[in-house]
Amino acid sequence: MDPAQTALFLVIIALTILLIVLGTQVFFVLRELRQTIVKTNKVLDEAGQITESVSAPLSSISALAMGLKTGASLAGIFKKDSKRRKHNE
């Protein structure tokens, strides 16, 4: 065998081994990336559920506060109106 052919053959074998190792490492990295994305998706789903469970009572409290504010303003109007009636009589 010619020395150039031997060198070429050894380079091809070395490159093949390196590509197999590299391909295996890329496979493991992509598998870990997939697992990380799945875990992140679960965390985001749970965060969304927590946000919804917190926002529902807060919106109810907000509606109650707005109702109380409206009631207080109506009471103030009626109180002023009754004072005017007593003053005019």
C-alpha positions in Angstrom: 0.0 0.0 0.0 1.2 3.5 -0.8 2.1 5.7 2.2 -0.3 8.4 0.9 -3.2 5.9 0.8 -2.3 4.7 4.3 -2.3 8.2 5.7 -5.6 8.9 3.9 -7.1 5.7 5.3 -5.9 6.6 8.9 -7.3 10.1 8.5 -10.7 8.7 7.3 -10.8 6.3 10.2 -9.9 9.1 12.7 -12.6 11.5 11.2 -15.2 8.7 11.3 -14.5 8.0 15.0 -14.6 11.7 15.8 -17.9 12.2 13.9 -19.4 9.2 15.8 -18.3 10.6 19.1 -19.5 14.1 18.1 -22.9 12.7 16.9 -23.3 10.8 20.2 -22.6 14.0 22.2 -25.0 16.0 20.1 -27.7 13.4 20.8 -27.2 13.6 24.5 -27.2 17.4 24.5 -30.4 17.5 22.5 -32.0 14.9 24.8 -31.1 17.0 27.9 -32.4 20.1 26.1 -35.7 18.4 25.5 -36.0 17.4 29.1 -35.2 20.9 30.2 -37.9 22.3 27.9 -40.4 19.8 29.2 -39.6 20.8 32.9 -39.8 24.5 32.0 -43.1 24.0 30.4 -44.4 22.3 33.5 -43.2 25.2 35.7 -44.8 27.7 33.4 -48.1 25.8 33.5 -48.0 25.7 37.3 -47.2 29.4 37.4 -50.2 30.1 35.2 -52.5 28.1 37.4 -51.1 29.9 40.5 -51.7 33.2 38.9 -55.2 32.3 38.0 -56.0 31.1 41.5 -54.6 34.3 43.0 -56.3 36.6 40.5 -59.8 35.3 40.9 -60.1 36.2 44.6 -58.4 39.6 44.0 -60.9 40.4 41.2 -63.8 39.5 43.6 -62.3 41.7 46.3 -61.9 44.5 43.8 -65.6 44.2 42.8 -66.6 44.2 46.4 -64.5 47.4 47.1 -66.1 49.1 44.0 -69.5 48.1 45.3 -68.8 49.5 48.8 -67.4 52.7 47.2 -70.6 53.1 45.1 -72.7 52.4 48.1 -70.8 55.0 50.2 -71.2 57.7 47.5 -74.9 56.9 47.3 -75.2 57.2 51.1 -73.4 60.5 50.9 -75.8 61.8 48.3 -78.8 60.7 50.3 -77.3 62.2 53.5 -76.8 65.6 51.7 -80.3 65.4 50.3 -81.9 64.7 53.7 -79.9 67.6 55.3 -81.2 69.9 52.6 -84.8 68.8 53.1 -84.5 69.4 56.9 -82.9 72.8 56.3 -85.7 73.8 53.9 -88.5 72.8 56.2 
